[in-house]
C-alpha cells in the first residue's frame, strides 16, 4: 500500500522536527504501529488525532496543515 498524502505530510513534518515515529508515539500516548498505519492509509484518521498531530508539530515549530489531507 502506498503512503497517503496525509502520511507524506506527517513524515515530512517529522523529518523537519527531527523526531522519530517512536518518540512521537510516546508523547502522543499511542503506539508507533498506530501512527504508521495512519500514515500508510491502513487506518482511518480520527478527527481528534488530526488536531493532536497538528498541535504536536506546532509545539516543535513546524507548521503543517493536515485537516484537508485527512479527509
C-alpha positions in Angstrom: 0.0 0.0 0.0 1.3 3.4 -0.9 1.8 6.2 1.5 -1.1 8.7 1.6 -0.8 12.5 1.1 -1.6 12.8 4.8 1.2 10.3 5.6 3.6 12.2 3.3 2.9 15.4 5.2 3.3 13.8 8.6 6.5 12.1 7.6 7.9 15.4 6.2 6.9 17.2 9.4 8.6 14.5 11.5 11.8 14.9 9.5 11.6 18.7 9.8 11.0 18.4 13.5 13.8 15.8 13.8 11.6 13.3 15.7 11.2 9.6 15.2 7.9 7.8 14.9 8.6 6.1 18.2 9.2 9.4 20.1 6.2 11.0 18.6 4.0 8.0 19.6 5.4 8.0 23.1 4.5 11.7 23.6 1.0 11.2 22.0 0.5 8.2 24.2 -0.1 5.7 21.4 1.9 3.1 19.6 4.3 3.6 16.6 2.3 1.0 14.7 -0.9 3.0 15.1 0.8 6.2 13.8 2.4 4.2 11.0 -1.0 2.7 10.0 -2.5 6.2 9.8 0.5 7.4 7.7 0.2 4.5 5.3 -3.6 4.7 5.0 -4.3 1.4 6.7 -6.4 3.2 9.3 -9.0 5.9 9.0 -7.7 9.0 10.7 -10.0 10.1 13.6 -10.6 13.8 13.7 -9.2 14.1 17.2 -5.9 12.7 16.0 -5.6 15.2 13.2 -5.8 18.0 15.8 -3.4 16.2 18.2 -0.8 15.7 15.5 -1.0 19.2 14.2 -0.6 20.5 17.8 2.4 18.2 18.3 4.2 19.7 15.4 3.2 23.3 16.3 4.9 22.8 19.7 8.1 21.9 17.7 7.8 25.0 15.4 6.7 23.0 12.4 3.6 24.3 10.6 1.6 21.5 8.9 -1.9 21.6 7.6 -3.4 18.1 7.9 -7.2 18.6 8.1 -7.9 18.6 4.3 -5.4 15.7 3.7 -7.1 13.5 6.4 -10.5 13.5 4.6 
